[in-house]
Amino acid sequence: MKYMDKNEMKMAFSYIKESDDFAEKMAKRMDEERGKIPELSKNRRVRGSRRVLTYCVASAAGVAVTVFSILLFMHMNQGDSILQTSAATQTTDQSTEQTAKDNTAISGNQSATGYSDEALVNYSDLQFAASKTIEYPGVEYSMSADILPFLTDEVLSHTEMVIKATITDIHFNDYSNAFYDTSITNNNIPSPVTIVYQITIDKIYFAKSDLALHEGDSFTIEDPLGTESPCLKDSVYQLQQNRQYIFPVSYTPGWEGSMESPYHLSYSFYPQIECTKDGGYVFFVLYPKIVFGFGGKSYSWYGWGELVNAETVPVIMDHYEQEGYKGNLKGNMFIRTDSNFEFEVQALCDKWCV
């Protein structure tokens, strides 16, 4: 139980003191007024004055008690400085546990076991490798498409590789001059402007056998940019230079020879798994209000829901205030720092990648 501190008590009792001072001044003023009126009138009024004075003193005391009660009530219900009762804490814990149970994974898969909401961490307090500020180009081309939510089994079963990589360089390509060439448009390039990531592969969880990739290899992936591209609006979506990520990569045959690289992020509409300097992994999970059905399966989460466990901690996306852009990641970002995280990423790849 948390009691009011010295300053809060002083503020509360100051209202009582001010009320007593008010009553005393009132009594003194009435005595002065009584001295100015005739004796008979004074005798008639003194009884009424005493009643008024008694009422005023009582009212002042009542106000003081009321104010003190309100302050105490506010103190008992004030967020982090609350007087939190064990019953309220128990109710919150039960609610969190029930939410975790309700947020089960897709049918037939291991269920997400819930996460700890007792400890929260600010995104701005996480330790990432120092990155270089990249100036993104102005993009006028708009891409429109129906975007399927990130479903782990669906994405991983259609990927060419799943890797942990460090971004070594970022640049942009503009294919505007060739955009209306028949060979380009027939290859379904969705935007004439692209972002190119040069990467160093740090770990391979899965790769198609014909890729012949090894840890330490350099690789190039390229993503189209449009006005709706999340990385144009929010730094959390951006793969930043010198930082390390875990992400799946896909291949589009039609882009071969038309773009610098036919390989691209499998899903760029949610943030990739971002690695901190001290061994943490920040990842996206969204629990929709209703169960989502796709391909004959039911999903109660989007993103990396299968990676949520009891060691998972929510991340407060406080950086939005600093950037002046309020993205849609609030309440959907989490971090794990336990050593089992990468083993579970590997297990997902073993399960879904083909």
SVG drawing of the C-alpha trace seen along z (x, -y; Angstrom):
<svg xmlns="http://www.w3.org/2000/svg" viewBox="-34 -53 66 82">
<polyline fill="none" stroke="black" stroke-width="0.4" points="0.0,0.0 1.3,-3.5 0.5,-6.4 0.4,-10.1 3.8,-11.7 4.6,-14.8 3.9,-17.3 0.5,-15.8 -0.6,-15.7 0.5,-19.4 -1.5,-20.4 -4.6,-18.6 -4.4,-20.1 -3.8,-23.6 -7.4,-23.6 -8.5,-23.0 -6.3,-25.8 -7.5,-28.2 -11.1,-27.4 -10.4,-28.1 -8.8,-31.4 -11.9,-32.3 -14.3,-31.5 -12.1,-33.6 -12.0,-36.6 -15.8,-36.3 -16.4,-36.3 -14.2,-39.3 -15.9,-41.3 -19.4,-40.5 -18.2,-41.7 -17.1,-45.0 -20.5,-45.4 -22.4,-44.7 -20.6,-47.6 -22.0,-50.0 -25.7,-49.1 -28.1,-50.1 -28.3,-47.9 -31.8,-46.6 -31.0,-45.7 -27.7,-44.2 -29.6,-41.9 -32.0,-40.9 -29.3,-40.1 -26.7,-38.5 -28.7,-35.3 -29.1,-35.2 -25.4,-36.1 -24.4,-33.3 -26.5,-31.0 -24.9,-32.3 -21.4,-32.1 -22.1,-28.5 -23.3,-27.6 -20.3,-29.2 -17.8,-27.5 -19.6,-24.2 -19.7,-24.7 -16.0,-25.6 -15.2,-22.5 -17.4,-20.5 -15.7,-21.9 -12.3,-21.1 -13.3,-17.5 -14.8,-17.2 -11.7,-18.6 -9.5,-16.3 -11.6,-13.3 -11.5,-14.2 -7.7,-14.6 -7.4,-11.2 -9.7,-9.6 -7.7,-11.2 -4.5,-9.9 -6.0,-6.5 -6.9,-6.4 -4.0,-8.2 -2.3,-5.8 1.3,-5.1 1.0,-6.9 -2.1,-5.0 -3.1,-3.3 -3.5,0.0 -5.4,2.6 -4.6,6.2 -8.1,6.9 -7.5,4.5 -4.1,5.9 -5.6,9.4 -8.3,8.4 -5.7,6.8 -3.6,10.0 -6.6,12.2 -7.6,9.9 -4.1,10.1 -4.0,13.8 -7.4,14.2 -6.3,12.0 -3.2,14.1 -5.3,17.2 -7.7,15.7 -4.9,14.7 -4.2,18.2 -2.2,19.0 -3.7,20.5 -5.5,23.8 -3.0,26.7 -0.1,24.5 1.5,23.9 -0.5,21.2 1.0,17.9 1.4,18.3 0.9,14.7 3.4,12.0 4.5,10.0 2.9,6.5 4.5,5.8 7.6,4.4 7.3,2.0 10.2,0.5 10.3,-2.7 11.4,-2.2 13.6,-5.3 15.5,-3.6 16.4,-0.6 20.1,-0.2 20.6,0.1 23.7,-0.2 24.5,-3.7 22.8,-4.4 23.3,-6.8 20.5,-9.2 19.2,-8.5 17.4,-11.1 14.5,-9.5 13.4,-10.7 10.1,-12.4 7.8,-9.8 4.7,-10.7 3.8,-7.4 0.9,-5.7 0.7,-1.9 -2.7,-0.4 -3.3,3.2 -5.1,5.3 -2.6,6.2 -3.0,9.6 -2.0,9.3 1.3,10.9 0.5,14.5 3.6,16.4 2.8,19.7 1.6,18.0 4.7,15.7 7.3,18.3 5.9,20.9 6.4,18.6 9.8,17.2 13.2,17.8 15.2,17.3 14.9,16.2 18.1,14.5 19.6,12.3 21.5,9.5 23.3,6.2 22.4,3.4 25.7,2.1 24.4,-0.4 21.2,-2.0 20.6,-3.8 17.7,-4.5 17.1,-3.7 14.8,-5.6 13.5,-3.7 11.3,-6.5 12.9,-6.7 12.3,-3.0 9.0,-2.7 6.8,-2.9 8.9,-0.5 6.8,2.6 9.4,4.9 9.2,3.1 5.5,2.8 4.9,6.4 7.1,7.5 4.7,5.8 7.2,3.4 4.8,1.5 6.8,-1.7 9.6,-3.4 11.4,-4.4 13.0,-1.7 15.1,-1.4 18.1,0.9 19.6,2.5 23.1,3.9 23.4,6.5 25.8,8.8 24.3,12.2 25.0,12.9 22.9,16.1 20.7,18.3 17.6,19.9 16.4,21.0 17.4,20.7 16.3,22.5 18.9,25.0 19.7,23.3 20.8,20.1 24.1,21.4 24.3,18.7 26.7,18.7 27.1,16.6 29.2,13.6 28.0,13.3 27.0,9.9 23.6,9.7 21.3,7.1 17.5,6.7 15.4,4.1 11.9,2.8 9.6,0.5 8.7,-2.8 5.3,-4.4 3.5,-7.1 2.0,-4.5 5.3,-2.9 5.5,-2.7 9.2,-3.5 8.5,-6.9 6.5,-7.8 7.9,-5.9 11.5,-5.1 10.5,-1.8 9.6,-0.5 12.9,-1.6 15.8,0.8 18.5,-1.5 22.2,-1.4 24.5,0.5 21.6,2.1 20.8,5.8 17.4,7.4 15.8,10.8 13.5,11.0 12.2,13.3 13.2,12.5 11.2,13.3 12.0,13.5 10.1,12.1 11.3,13.7 9.9,10.9 12.2,8.4 15.2,10.3 17.2,8.1 14.8,5.2 15.9,4.1 19.2,4.2 17.9,7.1 14.8,9.4 15.0,10.2 12.9,8.1 11.5,8.1 8.7,10.7 6.6,8.3 7.5,4.6 4.1,3.5 5.0,4.5 8.4,3.8 11.0,6.4 12.4,8.1 15.0,5.6 18.0,6.7 19.3,4.5 22.9,4.2 22.4,6.1 20.7,9.2 17.1,8.1 14.6,8.7 11.8,6.2 8.9,7.6 5.4,6.8 2.2,8.6 -1.3,7.4 -4.3,9.0 -7.4,8.1 -10.8,7.7 -12.2,10.6 -10.7,13.8 -9.4,13.7 -10.0,16.5 -7.7,17.3 -7.0,20.5 -9.3,22.5 -7.5,21.5 -8.4,19.1 -5.9,16.5 -6.2,14.5 -3.0,12.5 -1.1,11.0 2.7,10.7 5.0,12.8 2.3,14.1 4.0,17.5 7.0,15.8 5.2,14.4 6.0,16.2 6.1,15.4 9.4,13.5 7.8,11.1 7.5,7.4 5.4,4.7 7.4,1.8 6.0,-1.7 6.4,-3.5 7.2,-6.9 9.4,-7.9 6.3,-9.0 6.2,-12.2 9.8,-13.0 9.2,-12.3 5.9,-14.1 4.3,-11.2 1.9,-8.9 2.1,-5.5 -0.1,-2.5 2.3,-0.5 1.1,-1.6 0.3,1.4 1.6,3.8 5.4,3.9 7.1,6.3 10.6,7.3 12.2,10.5 15.7,10.8 15.8,14.5 18.3,16.8 15.5,19.0 14.3,16.4 16.4,17.5 15.8,21.2 12.1,20.4 12.6,18.5 14.5,21.5 11.7,23.8 9.2,21.6 11.3,21.9 11.7,25.6 7.9,25.9 6.7,23.6 9.5,22.9 9.5,25.3"/>
</svg>
